[in-house]
């Protein structure tokens, strides 16, 4: 996903449900102009790098890549 408009409020983008994604699948998120807002990448019940936390992109141009490794787990890479 890529943000292509200036945000007027915080947004939440949710990772695919673990039953709907294959191991090795990659999700990339890149922020554009956040205008003081943030994008939350919600984990949708999975873990990210072994932690049960969502990610927050708070800086213009911030980006993250995640790979689903199976077993309800996403890894940053």
C-alpha positions in Angstrom: 0.0 0.0 0.0 1.1 3.5 -0.7 -0.5 6.6 0.7 -1.2 8.9 -2.3 -3.2 11.7 -0.6 -2.3 14.0 2.3 -3.9 12.5 5.5 -6.6 14.5 7.2 -6.7 12.1 10.2 -4.9 9.0 11.5 -5.5 5.9 9.5 -5.3 2.1 10.3 -4.2 -0.3 7.6 -4.8 -4.0 8.6 -2.5 -6.9 7.6 -4.3 -9.8 5.9 -5.8 -12.5 8.2 -3.3 -15.3 8.7 -5.7 -17.8 7.2 -5.8 -15.8 4.0 -2.0 -15.4 3.4 0.7 -17.8 2.3 4.1 -18.0 3.9 6.6 -15.9 2.0 3.9 -13.3 1.1 5.2 -9.7 1.5 3.3 -6.5 2.5 5.0 -3.2 2.0 3.6 0.1 3.4 5.0 3.5 2.5 3.7 6.8 3.9 3.5 10.0 1.8 2.5 13.3 3.4 1.1 12.5 6.9 0.4 16.1 7.7 1.0 15.4 11.4 -1.1 12.2 11.4 0.0 8.6 11.5 -0.7 5.2 9.8 -1.1 2.3 12.1 -0.3 -1.1 10.5 -2.6 -3.4 12.5 -1.3 -7.0 13.0 -4.8 -8.6 12.8 -4.2 -11.1 15.6 -0.7 -12.1 14.3 2.7 -11.2 15.8 5.2 -8.9 14.3 8.8 -9.9 15.0 7.5 -12.1 17.9 5.6 -9.2 19.5 1.8 -8.6 19.8 2.1 -5.0 18.8 0.9 -2.9 15.9 3.3 -0.7 13.9 3.0 3.1 13.6 4.4 5.2 10.8 4.7 8.7 12.0 7.1 10.4 9.6 6.6 11.5 6.1 8.1 8.9 3.8 8.3 6.2 6.5 8.1 2.7 5.1 8.0 -0.9 6.3 8.2 -4.3 4.7 6.8 -7.4 6.3 7.0 -11.1 5.3 4.5 -13.6 6.5 6.5 -16.6 7.8 3.6 -18.8 8.9 2.3 -19.8 12.2 0.6 -16.4 12.7 3.9 -14.5 12.4 5.1 -11.6 10.3 8.8 -10.6 10.2 10.2 -7.2 9.4 12.8 -7.2 6.7 
